[in-house]
Amino acid sequence: MLVTSEVKLDYIILHKVGNKSRDEAIQFSKKPLDLDDSVKDLLQRYFLSPFKSEAYYNLFHESDINLNEVYTFVSRIFDSPTNIFEQSENLARHLYEQSTHPNVKTGEFYVTYLRDLVLDGEALEAVGLFKSESRETYLKVYPNGDTFDIDSEDGVNINKLDKGCLIFNTDREHGFVVLTVDNLNKREEAVYWKDEFLKVQSRQDAYHHTQNIMSLCKNFVEKRLPEEFEVSRGEQADLLNKSVKFLKEKETFDLQEFQNEVIAQPDLIQSFQSYKTEFEADRGFEIKPEFDIHENAFKKNTRFLKSVIKLDKNFHIYVHGNSENMQKGYDEERGQHFYQLFFKDES
């Protein structure tokens, strides 16, 4: 959990980074920004308010973490914060080298140094890297004699940070602890921030493991299970519901216990184990056989495990309980399938 109430924003350096493939330039500032308290407070809100997720990352490199450019430059800042201006230029150049997709926009690139940023109860130093690319049009209304005038002006919406990351001065040997946001990540070019500029991977913690086991369950039930076994949608929904119930009631996930209680049947367990191996290999991580279940990760991902049966464009059946109270059939006269639902009370 991130707490920003006591944070001190010591340095704010602004450069402008263009798109290299369009031969746009980098415009370097000559000195850090000197701002009054009100503007600094607005920038602080702009920078920090988007960081709400508890999904943590590490900077990484396939062969040597010191070959990760962001890791190297940020390490130098932590070692000597007064060197931030020089390192901010190095970071801007590195970002420029990754800004080659034709749709990447020119934008302001901020490098900041923060103190007393509280992460999970510990006050830490952090380096913040932020980029604003989007522009919005604002109307300025002001009095002019007996009437009013209106002008338009382009600017940055302080409630919509495009890209940002916070790199905390802890766990350096594993690539620091990193939070990142990318509000343009639905677009193809957006991966350059996280995958090419920062180069981060998910941190191996409870949040990460909880999220991954839920993704594994969903994919196994919806993809592998119907390929290998004759299962109804109701039976699939039942297995998803059992998975959610197991995670909700336990504090610690135990893979062996999960297989015995939820999957239960030996042939299904064997299929699940095989799919787990493929799932881990495809995504490049290992799901531990035992870990603490992260409550917020569970709550966030539960919506992806909803058991919904969609019938043409007419009906959705939400299955919350025992699938034995639902039977599927076929009506010869109509030439259509149907479901029978059995219940005691109606509300």
SERO-4910 file (N, C-alpha, C, O; in steps of 0.05 Angstrom, whole numbers):
BEGIN
 pado doro    nc1    nc2    nc3   cac1   cac2   cac3    cc1    cc2    cc3    oc1    oc2    oc3
  Met    A     17    -24      0      0      0      0     18     25      0     37     26     15
  Leu    A     11     44    -17     26     69    -20     13     92     -4    -11     96     -7
  Val    A     29    105     13     19    128     28     36    153     20     60    152     22
  Thr    A     23    174     12     37    197      1     34    222     18     43    244     10
  Ser    A     22    220     41     15    244     57     40    259     67     38    284     70
  Glu    A     62    246     72     86    259     82    108    261     62    131    268     69
  Val    A    102    256     37    124    255     17    136    283     12    122    303     14
  Lys    A    162    283      7    176    308      1    188    306    -27    203    288    -33
  Leu    A    180    324    -45    188    324    -73    212    343    -75    208    367    -78
  Asp    A    236    332    -75    260    348    -74    269    359   -101    277    382   -103
  Tyr    A    268    343   -122    277    351   -148    255    345   -168    243    323   -167
  Ile    A    250    363   -187    233    358   -210    248    368   -235    252    392   -238
  Ile    A    255    350   -253    270    358   -277    252    350   -301    241    328   -302
  Leu    A    250    369   -319    232    365   -342    248    367   -368    262    387   -374
  His    A    246    346   -385    257    346   -412    234    339   -431    214    329   -423
  Lys    A    238    346   -456    218    339   -476    230    318   -495    251    322   -506
  Val    A    216    296   -498    226    273   -513    208    268   -537    184    264   -535
  Gly    A    221    269   -561    206    265   -585    207    236   -595    216    218   -581
  Asn    A    197    232   -619    196    205   -631    221    203   -650    223    218   -669
  Lys    A    238    184   -644    263    181   -659    257    173   -688    272    183   -706
  Ser    A    237    157   -693    232    148   -721    222    171   -738    223    170   -763
  Arg    A    212    193   -726    204    217   -741    225    239   -740    220    261   -748
  Asp    A    249    231   -730    271    251   -728    265    275   -711    275    297   -715
  Glu    A    247    270   -691    241    291   -672    264    292   -651    276    271   -645
  Ala    A    268    315   -640    292    318   -622    285    314   -593    261    311   -585
  Ile    A    306    314   -576    303    316   -547    309    345   -540    329    356   -549
  Gln    A    292    357   -523    298    384   -513    305    381   -483    287    374   -467
  Phe    A    330    387   -477    339    384   -449    335    410   -434    341    432   -444
  Ser    A    326    408   -409    325    432   -391    354    438   -383    371    421   -383
  Lys    A    358    463   -375    384    471   -366    387    469   -335    409    468   -324
  Lys    A    364    467   -322    364    465   -293    338    453   -283    318    453   -298
  Pro    A    337    444   -258    311    433   -247    290    455   -246    296    479   -246
  Leu    A    265    447   -245    243    465   -242    243    478   -215    247    465   -195
  Asp    A    238    504   -215    235    519   -189    206    528   -187    198    548   -200
  Leu    A    190    514   -171    161    519   -171    152    528   -144    165    522   -123
  Asp    A    130    543   -144    119    551   -118    103    527   -107     98    508   -121
  Asp    A     96    529    -82     84    506    -68     58    496    -80     52    473    -81
  Ser    A     42    515    -90     16    507   -101     19    491   -127      5    471   -130
  Val    A     37    499   -144     42    484   -169     55    457   -162     49    437   -174
  Lys    A     73    457   -143     87    432   -135     66    412   -124     68    388   -129
  Asp    A     46    422   -109     25    405    -98      9    393   -121      1    370   -119
  Leu    A      3    409   -141    -13    399   -164      3    377   -179     -8    357   -186
  Leu    A     29    382   -183     46    362   -196     48    337   -180     47    315   -190
  Gln    A     50    340   -153     51    316   -136     26    299   -139     28    275   -140
  Arg    A      3    312   -140    -22    297   -143    -23    284   -171    -31    261   -173
  Tyr    A    -14    299   -191    -13    288   -218      5    264   -220     -2    244   -233
  Phe    A     28    265   -206     47    243   -208     38    218   -192     40    196   -201
  Leu    A     27    222   -168     24    200   -149     -4    189   -147     -7    165   -140
  Ser    A    -24    204   -153    -52    194   -149    -59    169   -166    -76    154   -157
  Pro    A    -47    165   -189    -55    141   -205    -45    115   -193    -55     93   -201
  Phe    A    -26    115   -174    -14     90   -164    -32     78   -143    -28     83   -119
  Lys    A    -51     61   -151    -69     49   -133    -66     18   -132    -75      6   -112
  Ser    A    -53      7   -151    -50    -22   -152    -28    -32   -133     -9    -17   -128
  Glu    A    -31    -56   -123    -11    -68   -107      5    -89   -122     18   -106   -110
  Ala    A      4    -87   -149     21   -104   -166     48    -92   -168     51    -70   -180
  Tyr    A     68   -105   -156     95    -94   -155    113   -108   -177    108   -131   -184
  Tyr    A    133    -94   -186    151   -104   -206    180   -100   -197    186    -86   -178
  Asn    A    198   -113   -212    227   -108   -210    238   -101   -238    228   -111   -258
  Leu    A    258    -83   -238    273    -80   -263    289   -105   -267    298   -118   -248
  Phe    A    294   -113   -292    309   -137   -297    324   -136   -323    319   -118   -340
  His    A    342   -155   -326    356   -159   -351    362   -189   -353    367   -202   -333
  Glu    A    361   -200   -377    363   -229   -381    390   -240   -371    391   -262   -361
  Ser    A    412   -224   -373    438   -235   -366    450   -221   -342    463   -234   -325
  Asp    A    447   -195   -339    459   -180   -317    443   -155   -311    439   -138   -329
  Ile    A    433   -152   -287    415   -129   -280    429   -103   -285    416    -83   -291
  Asn    A    456   -102   -284    470    -77   -288    469    -68   -317    477    -45   -324
  Leu    A    460    -86   -335    457    -78   -363    430    -66   -369    424    -57   -391
  Asn    A    413    -65   -349    387    -50   -351    393    -21   -347    402    -13   -325
  Glu    A    389     -5   -367    397     23   -367    383     39   -344    396     54   -330
  Val    A    357     35   -341    342     49   -320    353     42   -293    357     59   -275
  Tyr    A    359     16   -288    371      7   -263    397     22   -257    401     32   -235
  Thr    A    414     23   -278    441     36   -274    438     66   -268    451     75   -249
  Phe    A    421     80   -283    419    109   -279    405    116   -253    413    134   -239
  Val    A    385    100   -246    371    105   -220    388     98   -197    387    112   -176
  Ser    A    404     77   -199    423     70   -177    442     93   -172    448     99   -149
  Arg    A    451    107   -193    469    130   -189    455    153   -175    468    167   -159
  Ile    A    430    156   -180    414    177   -166    412    170   -137    417    188   -120
  Phe    A    406    145   -130    403    138   -102    430    140    -88    431    148    -64
  Asp    A    452    134   -102    479    136    -89    487    165    -85    501    171    -65
  Ser    A    477    183   -102    484    211    -99    462    228   -111    463    234   -135
  Pro    A    441    235    -96    418    250   -107    425    276   -122    410    284   -139
  Thr    A    448    288   -115    455    313   -129    463    308   -158    465    327   -174
  Asn    A    467    283   -165    473    276   -193    448    272   -210    450    263   -233
  Ile    A    425    278   -199    400    272   -213    398    286   -240    386    275   -259
  Phe    A    409    310   -242    406    324   -268    420    309   -290    409    305   -312
  Glu    A    445    301   -285    460    286   -305    446    260   -312    444    253   -336
  Gln    A    437    246   -292    424    220   -297    397    223   -310    388    206   -325
  Ser    A    383    246   -306    358    251   -319    362    253   -349    345    245   -365
  Glu    A    384    265   -358    391    267   -386    396    239   -397    387    233   -420
  Asn    A    410    222   -382    415    194   -391    388    179   -394    385    164   -413
  Leu    A    370    183   -375    344    170   -376    328    180   -400    315    164   -414
  Ala    A    329    206   -406    315    217   -429    326    206   -455    310    200   -473
  Arg    A    352    204   -457    364    192   -481    355    163   -485    349    155   -507
  His    A    355    148   -463    347    120   -464    317    118   -473    311    101   -490
  Leu    A    300    136   -462    272    136   -470    270    142   -500    253    130   -514
  Tyr    A    285    161   -509    285    169   -537    292    146   -556    280    142   -577
  Glu    A    311    130   -547    320    107   -563    297     86   -566    297     71   -585
  Gln    A    279     85   -546    257     66   -547    232     78   -560    213     63   -565
  Ser    A    233    103   -566    209    117   -577    210    116   -608    214    136   -621
  Thr    A    206     92   -619    209     88   -648    183     80   -661    181     82   -686
  His    A    163     72   -646    137     65   -659    125     90   -671    125    111   -658
  Pro    A    114     89   -695    104    113   -708     82    127   -693     78    151   -697
  Asn    A     68    114   -675     46    126   -660     55    138   -633     38    150   -619
  Val    A     80    134   -625     89    146   -600     91    176   -603    103    186   -622
  Lys    A     79    190   -584     77    220   -586    100    233   -571    111    222   -552
  Thr    A    107    256   -581    125    274   -566    112    281   -539     88    285   -538
  Gly    A    128    282   -518    116    289   -492    136    299   -472    161    296   -476
  Glu    A    126    310   -450    143    319   -428    151    295   -412    135    278   -404
  Phe    A    177    293   -406    188    271   -390    199    283   -364    217    299   -364
  Tyr    A    187    275   -341    195    285   -315    211    264   -300    204    241   -300
  Val    A    233    273   -288    249    257   -270    248    270   -243    255    293   -240
  Thr    A    240    256   -222    236    267   -196    250    251   -175    254    227   -178
  Tyr    A    257    264   -153    268    250   -130    251    255   -106    245    278   -100
  Leu    A    242    234    -93    222    237    -71    233    224    -46    247    204    -47
  Arg    A    226    235    -23    233    223      3    207    219     19    186    232     15
  Asp    A    209    200     38    187    194     56    162    185     41    139    192     49
  Leu    A    165    170     20    143    158      6    139    131     19    157    113     18
  Val    A    116    127     32    112    103     49    100     80     32     79     83     20
  Leu    A    115     58     31    106     34     17    105     11     37    125      3     49
  Asp    A     80      0     41     76    -22     60     88    -16     88    100    -33    100
  Gly    A     83      9     97     91     17    124    120     27    127    128     34    149
  Glu    A    136     27    105    163     35    107    168     61     91    160     62     67
  Ala    A    180     81    103    185    107     90    211    103     73    232     96     84
  Leu    A    209    108     47    231    103     29    236    127     11    220    144      7
  Glu    A    261    127      0    267    145    -22    257    132    -48    254    108    -50
  Ala    A    251    148    -67    241    138    -93    249    157   -115    251    181   -111
  Val    A    253    146   -138    256    162   -163    231    158   -179    222    135   -184
  Gly    A    219    180   -187    194    178   -203    201    187   -232    213    207   -237
  Leu    A    191    171   -251    194    176   -279    166    178   -291    150    160   -288
  Phe    A    160    200   -304    133    205   -315    134    217   -342    152    232   -349
  Lys    A    115    209   -359    113    221   -386     85    229   -392     66    212   -389
  Ser    A     81    253   -401     54    262   -409     54    266   -440     71    280   -451
  Glu    A     35    253   -453     34    254   -482      8    266   -492      7    278   -513
  Ser    A    -13    263   -476    -40    272   -485    -44    301   -480    -34    312   -460
  Arg    A    -58    314   -498    -65    342   -494    -95    345   -496   -109    331   -510
  Glu    A   -106    363   -479   -135    369   -480   -139    399   -483   -121    415   -476
  Thr    A   -162    406   -493   -168    435   -497   -185    445   -474   -205    432   -466
  Tyr    A   -177    467   -463   -191    479   -440   -201    506   -448   -189    521   -464
  Leu    A   -224    514   -437   -236    540   -442   -229    558   -418   -232    551   -395
  Lys    A   -220    582   -424   -214    602   -404   -235    625   -406   -237    638   -427
  Val    A   -251    628   -386   -272    649   -385   -263    671   -367   -255    666   -344
  Tyr    A   -263    696   -376   -255    718   -360   -271    743   -366   -281    746   -389
  Pro    A   -276    761   -346   -292    785   -351   -278    805   -369   -254    808   -368
  Asn    A   -294    818   -385   -284    839   -403   -305    862   -403   -324    861   -419
  Gly    A   -302    881   -385   -322    903   -383   -349    892   -374   -351    881   -352
  Asp    A   -369    897   -390   -396    888   -383   -403    860   -393   -426    851   -390
  Thr    A   -384    846   -404   -389    820   -414   -366    801   -406   -350    807   -389
  Phe    A   -365    778   -420   -343    759   -415   -331    751   -441   -344    751   -462
  Asp    A   -306    743   -440   -292    732   -463   -284    703   -457   -280    696   -434
  Ile    A   -282    688   -479   -273    660   -476   -250    654   -495   -252    661   -519
  Asp    A   -229    643   -485   -206    634   -501   -203    604   -497   -212    592   -477
  Ser    A   -190    591   -516   -183    563   -513   -153    560   -510   -138    576   -520
  Glu    A   -145    539   -496   -117    534   -491   -112    505   -488   -127    491   -474
  Asp    A    -91    495   -501    -84    466   -498    -68    463   -473    -52    480   -465
  Gly    A    -72    440   -459    -57    435   -435    -59    405   -427    -69    389   -441
  Val    A    -47    399   -404    -46    372   -393    -67    370   -371    -68    387   -353
  Asn    A    -83    349   -372   -102    344   -350    -88    331   -327    -78    309   -330
  Ile    A    -87    344   -304    -72    334   -281    -85    309   -269    -74    297   -251
  Asn    A   -109    302   -278   -122    278   -268   -118    254   -286   -129    232   -281
  Lys    A   -101    257   -307    -97    236   -326    -68    233   -333    -59    242   -355
  Leu    A    -52    221   -316    -25    215   -322    -23    193   -343    -36    172   -340
  Asp    A     -8    198   -364     -6    178   -386     11    154   -378      3    131   -379
  Lys    A     36    160   -369     55    139   -362     71    147   -338     78    171   -335
  Gly    A     76    128   -321     92    135   -297    103    111   -283     92     89   -286
  Cys    A    124    114   -268    134     93   -251    147    105   -226    158    127   -228
  Leu    A    146     90   -205    160     97   -180    179     74   -174    172     51   -172
  Ile    A    205     81   -171    226     61   -166    236     67   -138    247     88   -132
  Phe    A    232     48   -120    238     52    -91    266     41    -85    275     21    -95
  Asn    A    279     55    -67    306     48    -60    306     25    -39    313     29    -16
  Thr    A    297      2    -48    296    -22    -31    298    -46    -49    289    -45    -72
  Asp    A    310    -68    -39    313    -93    -54    329    -88    -80    321    -97   -101
  Arg    A    351    -73    -78    367    -66   -101    377    -90   -116    378    -91   -141
  Glu    A    386   -111   -101    398   -134   -113    379   -149   -132    388   -164   -149
  His    A    353   -144   -129    333   -157   -146    320   -138   -165    299   -144   -177
  Gly    A    332   -114   -169    321    -95   -188    302    -74   -176    285    -64   -190
  Phe    A    305    -69   -150    288    -49   -136    259    -59   -136    252    -78   -150
  Val    A    242    -45   -121    213    -49   -122    202    -26   -139    207     -3   -135
  Val    A    185    -34   -158    175    -15   -178    145    -16   -179    133    -38   -180
  Leu    A    132      7   -180    104     10   -187    103     24   -214    118     43   -219
  Thr    A     85     16   -231     83     29   -257     54     31   -266     37     14   -260
  Val    A     48     52   -280     22     56   -292     25     64   -322     45     77   -329
  Asp    A      7     55   -338      7     62   -366    -22     63   -375    -34     43   -381
  Asn    A    -32     87   -377    -61     91   -383    -66     91   -413    -89     96   -422
  Leu    A    -45     85   -429    -49     82   -458    -43     53   -466    -38     48   -489
  Asn    A    -44     35   -447    -34      8   -452    -52     -9   -469    -45    -33   -474
  Lys    A    -74      1   -478    -91    -14   -496    -82    -12   -525    -91    -26   -543
  Arg    A    -63      6   -529    -53     10   -556    -27     -4   -560    -11     -7   -542
  Glu    A    -22    -13   -585      1    -29   -591     27    -16   -584     45    -29   -573
  Glu    A     29     10   -588     55     24   -584     61     28   -554     84     34   -547
  Ala    A     41     24   -537     44     30   -509     64     12   -495     75     19   -474
  Val    A     70    -12   -505     88    -30   -492    116    -20   -489    132    -30   -473
  Tyr    A    123      0   -505    150     10   -504    158     21   -476    181     20   -469
  Trp    A    139     32   -461    145     43   -435    152     21   -415    173     23   -402
  Lys    A    136      1   -413    140    -20   -393    160    -41   -401    177    -49   -385
  Asp    A    158    -49   -426    175    -72   -436    202    -64   -447    221    -79   -445
  Glu    A    203    -40   -459    228    -32   -472    243    -11   -457    268    -12   -455
  Phe    A    230      9   -447    243     31   -432    250     21   -404    274     20   -396
  Leu    A    230     14   -388    235      5   -361    247    -23   -360    266    -29   -346
  Lys    A    235    -41   -375    241    -69   -376    237    -81   -348    256    -85   -333
  Val    A    212    -86   -341    205    -96   -315    192   -124   -317    182   -131   -338
  Gln    A    193   -138   -295    178   -163   -293    164   -164   -266    172   -150   -247
  Ser    A    143   -180   -265    127   -181   -240    144   -191   -217    160   -209   -220
  Arg    A    140   -178   -195    155   -185   -170    143   -211   -159    119   -215   -158
  Gln    A    161   -229   -150    152   -255   -140    142   -252   -111    157   -258    -92
  Asp    A    117   -242   -108    106   -238    -82     78   -250    -80     68   -262   -100
  Ala    A     65   -246    -58     38   -258    -53     18   -248    -73      2   -263    -83
  Tyr    A     19   -222    -80      1   -211    -99      4   -225   -126    -16   -233   -139
  His    A     29   -227   -135     35   -240   -160     26   -269   -161     13   -277   -181
  His    A     32   -284   -140     24   -313   -140     -6   -316   -139    -17   -334   -152
  Thr    A    -20   -300   -123    -49   -302   -122    -61   -296   -149    -79   -310   -158
  Gln    A    -52   -275   -162    -62   -267   -188    -57   -290   -208    -75   -295   -225
  Asn    A    -34   -302   -207    -27   -323   -227    -43   -349   -223    -51   -361   -242
  Ile    A    -48   -356   -197    -63   -381   -193    -92   -377   -202   -104   -396   -212
  Met    A   -103   -353   -199   -130   -348   -208   -131   -348   -239   -151   -358   -251
  Ser    A   -111   -337   -252   -110   -338   -281   -107   -367   -291   -119   -374   -311
  Leu    A    -90   -383   -277    -87   -411   -284   -114   -426   -282   -121   -441   -301
  Cys    A   -128   -422   -261   -154   -436   -257   -173   -428   -279   -186   -446   -291
  Lys    A   -175   -403   -285   -194   -394   -306   -187   -406   -333   -205   -416   -347
  Asn    A   -162   -405   -340   -154   -416   -366   -157   -446   -368   -164   -457   -389
  Phe    A   -151   -460   -346   -154   -489   -346   -183   -497   -350   -190   -514   -366
  Val    A   -201   -484   -335   -229   -491   -336   -241   -483   -363   -257   -499   -373
  Glu    A   -234   -461   -374   -247   -451   -398   -234   -462   -424   -248   -463   -444
  Lys    A   -209   -469   -423   -195   -477   -447   -187   -506   -448   -196   -521   -466
  Arg    A   -172   -515   -428   -162   -543   -429   -184   -563   -422   -186   -584   -435
  Leu    A   -200   -558   -402   -220   -577   -393   -239   -586   -415   -242   -610   -419
  Pro    A   -251   -568   -430   -269   -577   -451   -255   -591   -475   -268   -605   -490
  Glu    A   -229   -587   -477   -214   -600   -498   -210   -630   -492   -209   -647   -510
  Glu    A   -207   -636   -466   -199   -664   -458   -222   -680   -446   -221   -704   -445
  Phe    A   -244   -666   -438   -265   -680   -424   -292   -670   -434   -294   -648   -444
  Glu    A   -312   -687   -431   -340   -678   -438   -351   -665   -413   -360   -679   -394
  Val    A   -351   -639   -413   -361   -624   -390   -382   -604   -399   -379   -592   -421
  Ser    A   -402   -600   -384   -422   -580   -390   -413   -553   -380   -394   -551   -364
  Arg    A   -425   -531   -390   -419   -505   -380   -425   -502   -351   -411   -488   -336
  Gly    A   -445   -516   -342   -452   -516   -314   -430   -528   -297   -424   -518   -275
  Glu    A   -419   -550   -306   -397   -563   -292   -372   -545   -291   -357   -544   -271
  Gln    A   -367   -531   -313   -345   -512   -314   -350   -490   -293   -331   -482   -278
  Ala    A   -374   -480   -293   -381   -459   -274   -378   -468   -245   -369   -454   -228
  Asp    A   -385   -493   -240   -384   -505   -214   -354   -506   -204   -348   -500   -181
  Leu    A   -336   -513   -222   -308   -516   -215   -296   -488   -210   -279   -485   -192
  Leu    A   -304   -468   -225   -295   -441   -220   -305   -431   -193   -290   -418   -178
  Asn    A   -330   -436   -187   -341   -428   -161   -326   -441   -138   -321   -429   -117
  Lys    A   -319   -467   -141   -305   -481   -120   -277   -469   -116   -267   -467    -94
  Ser    A   -265   -461   -139   -238   -448   -137   -239   -422   -122   -222   -417   -105
  Val    A   -259   -406   -128   -262   -380   -114   -268   -384    -85   -257   -371    -68
  Lys    A   -285   -403    -78   -292   -409    -51   -267   -418    -35   -263   -410    -12
  Phe    A   -251   -435    -47   -226   -444    -34   -208   -421    -28   -198   -419     -5
  Leu    A   -203   -403    -47   -185   -381    -43   -197   -361    -23   -181   -348     -8
  Lys    A   -223   -358    -22   -235   -339     -4   -233   -349     25   -230   -332     43
  Glu    A   -235   -375     29   -235   -385     56   -208   -391     68   -205   -394     92
  Lys    A   -187   -392     51   -160   -399     61   -143   -374     64   -148   -354     50
  Glu    A   -124   -375     82   -104   -353     84    -79   -361     68    -65   -343     59
  Thr    A    -74   -386     66    -50   -396     52    -59   -415     30    -76   -433     35
  Phe    A    -48   -412      6    -54   -430    -15    -35   -454    -14    -11   -450    -13
  Asp    A    -46   -478    -15    -31   -502    -16    -39   -518    -41    -62   -526    -43
  Leu    A    -21   -521    -60    -28   -533    -85    -40   -561    -82    -60   -568    -95
  Gln    A    -27   -577    -65    -37   -605    -61    -65   -605    -49    -82   -621    -58
  Glu    A    -69   -588    -30    -96   -586    -18   -117   -576    -38   -139   -586    -38
  Phe    A   -109   -557    -55   -127   -547    -75   -135   -569    -95   -158   -572   -102
  Gln    A   -116   -584   -103   -122   -606   -123   -140   -627   -110   -158   -636   -123
  Asn    A   -135   -633    -85   -151   -654    -73   -180   -645    -67   -199   -660    -70
  Glu    A   -183   -620    -58   -209   -610    -50   -226   -599    -73   -250   -603    -73
  Val    A   -213   -586    -92   -228   -572   -113   -230   -589   -138   -252   -594   -149
  Ile    A   -207   -598   -148   -207   -613   -173   -216   -642   -169   -232   -653   -184
  Ala    A   -205   -654   -148   -215   -679   -136   -210   -704   -153   -197   -723   -144
  Gln    A   -219   -705   -178   -217   -730   -194   -189   -733   -204   -177   -714   -215
  Pro    A   -178   -758   -202   -150   -763   -210   -143   -755   -239   -122   -744   -244
  Asp    A   -161   -761   -258   -155   -754   -285   -155   -724   -290   -140   -714   -306
  Leu    A   -173   -710   -275   -173   -680   -277   -148   -668   -264   -137   -649   -274
  Ile    A   -140   -680   -242   -115   -670   -229    -91   -673   -247    -75   -655   -249
  Gln    A    -90   -696   -260    -67   -701   -279    -68   -680   -302    -47   -670   -309
  Ser    A    -91   -675   -312    -94   -655   -333    -86   -627   -323    -73   -612   -337
  Phe    A    -95   -621   -299    -88   -595   -287    -58   -591   -283    -47   -570   -289
  Gln    A    -45   -612   -274    -16   -611   -269     -1   -607   -296     18   -592   -297
  Ser    A    -10   -621   -316      2   -618   -343     -2   -590   -354     17   -578   -365
  Tyr    A    -26   -579   -350    -32   -552   -360    -16   -531   -345     -7   -511   -356
  Lys    A    -13   -535   -319      2   -517   -302     31   -515   -312     42   -493   -313
  Thr    A     43   -537   -319     70   -537   -330     72   -521   -356     91   -505   -359
  Glu    A     53   -524   -374     52   -509   -399     47   -480   -394     60   -462   -406
  Phe    A     29   -474   -375     22   -446   -369     46   -431   -358     51   -408   -366
  Glu    A     61   -444   -340     85   -431   -329    107   -427   -351    119   -406   -351
  Ala    A    110   -446   -368    131   -444   -389    124   -422   -409    141   -407   -417
  Asp    A     98   -420   -416     90   -399   -435     93   -371   -424    100   -353   -439
  Arg    A     90   -368   -398     90   -341   -386    116   -335   -371    120   -312   -362
  Gly    A    134   -354   -370    161   -350   -359    161   -346   -329    178   -331   -319
  Phe    A    143   -358   -314    144   -357   -284    135   -383   -273    123   -400   -286
  Glu    A    140   -386   -247    132   -410   -232    112   -404   -211    115   -385   -196
  Ile    A     91   -419   -210     71   -416   -189     79   -434   -165     81   -458   -168
  Lys    A     85   -421   -143     95   -437   -120     74   -456   -109     50   -450   -110
  Pro    A     83   -478    -98     63   -497    -87     50   -488    -62     29   -498    -54
  Glu    A     61   -467    -49     49   -456    -25     57   -427    -22     80   -419    -26
  Phe    A     37   -410    -16     41   -381    -13     17   -369      2     -4   -380      2
  Asp    A     22   -345     14      0   -331     27    -18   -319      6     -9   -307    -14
  Ile    A    -44   -321     10    -63   -310     -9    -66   -280     -3    -71   -272     19
  His    A    -62   -264    -24    -64   -235    -22    -93   -226    -25   -105   -231    -46
  Glu    A   -104   -215     -4   -133   -208     -4   -141   -190    -27   -161   -194    -40
  Asn    A   -125   -168    -31   -133   -149    -52   -130   -161    -80   -145   -155    -97
  Ala    A   -109   -177    -84   -106   -191   -110   -130   -209   -115   -140   -211   -137
  Phe    A   -139   -223    -94   -162   -241    -96   -187   -225   -104   -202   -232   -122
  Lys    A   -192   -203    -89   -216   -187    -95   -215   -175   -123   -235   -175   -137
  Lys    A   -192   -165   -131   -190   -153   -158   -194   -173   -180   -207   -166   -200
  Asn    A   -185   -197   -177   -187   -217   -198   -211   -235   -197   -216   -250   -216
  Thr    A   -227   -233   -175   -251   -250   -173   -270   -245   -196   -283   -263   -206
  Arg    A   -272   -220   -205   -291   -213   -226   -284   -228   -252   -302   -232   -269
  Phe    A   -259   -236   -256   -252   -250   -280   -259   -280   -278   -258   -294   -298
  Leu    A   -266   -289   -254   -274   -317   -250   -304   -320   -247   -313   -341   -237
  Lys    A   -319   -300   -255   -348   -302   -254   -358   -324   -272   -348   -327   -294
  Ser    A   -376   -340   -262   -387   -362   -277   -412   -353   -291   -434   -353   -280
  Val    A   -409   -346   -316   -431   -336   -332   -435   -353   -357   -416   -358   -372
  Ile    A   -459   -362   -362   -466   -377   -386   -482   -358   -404   -504   -350   -397
  Lys    A   -472   -352   -427   -485   -334   -446   -500   -350   -467   -489   -367   -481
  Leu    A   -526   -344   -469   -544   -359   -487   -552   -340   -509   -569   -322   -505
  Asp    A   -541   -345   -533   -545   -327   -556   -541   -298   -546   -522   -292   -532
  Lys    A   -560   -280   -554   -559   -253   -545   -582   -246   -527   -588   -223   -521
  Asn    A   -596   -267   -517   -620   -263   -502   -617   -265   -472   -629   -250   -457
  Phe    A   -600   -284   -462   -599   -289   -434   -570   -293   -425   -553   -303   -440
  His    A   -565   -286   -400   -540   -293   -385   -548   -307   -360   -565   -297   -345
  Ile    A   -537   -331   -355   -542   -345   -330   -517   -343   -312   -496   -352   -320
  Tyr    A   -521   -330   -289   -499   -328   -270   -501   -351   -250   -520   -353   -235
  Val    A   -480   -368   -250   -480   -392   -233   -464   -386   -208   -440   -382   -210
  His    A   -477   -386   -185   -463   -381   -160   -461   -405   -142   -445   -405   -123
  Gly    A   -476   -426   -148   -476   -449   -130   -475   -476   -144   -461   -479   -164
  Asn    A   -490   -495   -134   -488   -522   -143   -500   -525   -171   -523   -519   -175
  Ser    A   -484   -534   -190   -492   -537   -217   -512   -561   -221   -524   -564   -242
  Glu    A   -515   -577   -200   -533   -600   -202   -562   -590   -203   -580   -605   -210
  Asn    A   -567   -565   -195   -593   -553   -196   -600   -541   -223   -619   -527   -226
  Met    A   -583   -548   -242   -587   -538   -270   -583   -561   -289   -563   -575   -288
  Gln    A   -603   -565   -306   -601   -587   -326   -605   -576   -354   -621   -559   -359
  Lys    A   -589   -587   -372   -590   -578   -400   -605   -599   -416   -603   -623   -412
  Gly    A   -622   -590   -435   -636   -608   -452   -639   -597   -481   -628   -576   -487
  Tyr    A   -653   -612   -497   -657   -604   -525   -686   -608   -533   -697   -630   -529
  Asp    A   -699   -587   -543   -727   -588   -551   -729   -594   -581   -721   -578   -598
  Glu    A   -739   -618   -588   -740   -627   -616   -759   -609   -632   -752   -603   -655
  Glu    A   -782   -602   -621   -801   -585   -636   -789   -558   -644   -791   -549   -667
  Arg    A   -777   -545   -624   -765   -519   -629   -738   -521   -643   -729   -502   -657
  Gly    A   -724   -544   -640   -698   -546   -651   -678   -528   -635   -659   -517   -647
  Gln    A   -682   -526   -609   -665   -509   -593   -658   -522   -567   -673   -540   -557
  His    A   -635   -514   -556   -627   -524   -529   -641   -508   -508   -651   -486   -513
  Phe    A   -642   -519   -484   -654   -505   -461   -641   -513   -435   -628   -534   -434
  Tyr    A   -644   -497   -415   -635   -503   -388   -659   -504   -369   -677   -487   -371
  Gln    A   -660   -523   -351   -679   -524   -329   -665   -516   -303   -643   -527   -297
  Leu    A   -677   -497   -288   -665   -488   -263   -683   -496   -241   -707   -490   -241
  Phe    A   -672   -509   -220   -688   -518   -197   -681   -501   -173   -657   -498   -166
  Phe    A   -701   -490   -159   -696   -473   -136   -719   -475   -116   -741   -485   -123
  Lys    A   -714   -466    -92   -735   -467    -71   -748   -440    -67   -773   -438    -65
  Asp    A   -733   -418    -67   -744   -392    -61   -737   -372    -84   -716   -374    -97
  Glu    A   -756   -354    -89   -752   -333   -109   -752   -306    -95   -769   -301    -78
  Ser    A   -734   -289   -103   -733   -262    -90   -731   -241   -111   -730   -217   -105
***
